[in-house]
Amino acid sequence: MEVSNIKHIQNYIEKVAPPVIFTVKSAEIIDINISVDLLPEEDTISNRNKIKETFNLYFEERACPDMHITAQTFRDLIVDATSLTDATITIEGGDKYITQLQFPVLGAMTMDCFIIINYKKLSDRKLISFGF
């Protein structure tokens, strides 16, 4: 069976419901760069690995558009997920709000280790910081 008024239908659609042109965008990837400072007595390779695993898991399961990312959230996450008593977290650029057109991913993560080297005289003590 053939439709005889196809031209009439096409003209009607063009007048009443013109085609809609729209742009599709993918979400902008936002790197969240984090610095972690641990208490000297809790700064171990094991604890560092637990923190990295915890952050990776958080970003895999919880990261999404339209969310707030705060240093306090990561601090609580570390203390709750590990046996650490405290940690100082710094997010590069401060706390962030991720819009609906953005997607957060874990960027660079640095952990500082502070070592005090003792010399014979107390006045010769030096504080050396190594970033990992």
C-alpha positions in Angstrom: 0.0 0.0 0.0 1.3 3.4 -0.9 0.7 6.7 0.8 -0.6 9.2 -1.7 -0.3 12.4 0.4 3.3 12.1 1.6 4.2 15.6 0.3 1.3 17.1 2.2 2.3 15.3 5.4 5.9 16.4 5.0 4.9 20.1 4.5 2.6 19.9 7.6 5.4 18.5 9.8 7.8 21.2 8.6 5.3 24.0 9.4 4.0 22.6 12.7 7.0 20.8 14.1 10.3 22.0 12.5 13.3 19.8 13.2 15.2 20.5 16.4 18.9 20.9 16.3 20.8 20.4 19.5 24.4 19.9 20.6 25.4 17.0 22.7 28.4 17.5 25.1 30.3 15.1 27.2 31.0 16.0 30.8 34.2 18.0 31.4 36.7 15.9 33.4 37.8 17.7 36.6 41.0 16.4 38.2 40.8 16.5 42.0 44.4 16.9 43.3 44.8 16.0 46.9 47.6 16.4 49.4 47.6 14.2 52.6 49.6 14.9 55.7 49.6 12.1 58.3 50.8 12.1 61.9 54.5 10.9 62.0 53.7 7.8 64.0 50.9 6.8 61.5 52.8 7.6 58.4 53.6 4.1 57.1 53.6 2.5 53.6 50.6 0.3 54.7 48.6 3.4 55.7 49.5 5.2 52.5 48.3 2.3 50.4 45.1 2.1 52.4 44.5 5.8 51.7 45.1 5.4 48.0 42.8 2.4 47.8 40.1 4.3 49.8 40.3 7.3 47.5 40.2 5.2 44.3 37.2 3.3 45.6 35.4 6.5 46.6 35.9 8.0 43.1 34.8 4.7 41.4 31.6 4.4 43.5 30.5 7.9 44.5 31.9 10.4 42.0 29.2 12.0 39.9 28.1 15.3 38.4 26.4 17.8 40.7 28.3 17.1 43.9 30.4 18.9 46.5 33.9 17.7 47.1 35.4 18.9 50.4 38.6 18.2 52.3 36.5 17.3 55.4 34.8 14.6 53.4 38.2 13.0 52.5 39.5 13.4 56.1 36.4 11.6 57.5 36.7 9.0 54.8 40.3 8.2 55.8 39.7 8.2 59.5 36.6 6.0 59.1 38.1 3.6 56.6 41.4 3.1 58.3 42.8 2.9 61.8 44.3 6.5 61.5 43.4 9.0 64.2 43.9 12.1 62.1 45.0 13.4 58.7 45.2 16.9 57.2 43.8 17.0 53.7 44.3 19.8 51.2 42.5 19.9 47.9 44.3 22.0 45.3 42.3 25.1 44.7 40.1 24.5 47.8 36.8 22.7 48.2 34.9 22.2 44.9 31.4 22.1 43.6 31.1 19.8 40.5 28.4 21.0 38.2 26.1 18.8 36.1 28.4 19.3 33.1 31.5 18.1 35.0 32.8 14.8 36.3 35.3 14.5 39.1 38.3 12.1 38.9 41.2 11.5 41.3 44.1 13.5 40.0 47.6 13.8 41.6 47.8 12.6 45.2 50.8 13.7 47.3 51.7 12.6 50.8 54.4 14.4 52.8 56.7 12.6 55.2 58.5 14.7 57.8 61.8 13.4 59.1 63.8 15.1 61.8 67.6 14.5 61.6 69.3 14.8 64.9 72.7 16.2 65.2 75.0 16.3 68.2 73.9 19.8 69.1 70.2 20.5 69.5 70.6 23.8 67.6 71.6 21.9 64.5 68.3 20.0 64.1 66.8 20.3 60.7 63.3 19.4 59.3 63.4 17.8 55.9 60.2 17.2 53.9 60.0 14.4 51.3 57.0 14.3 49.0 55.8 10.9 47.8 
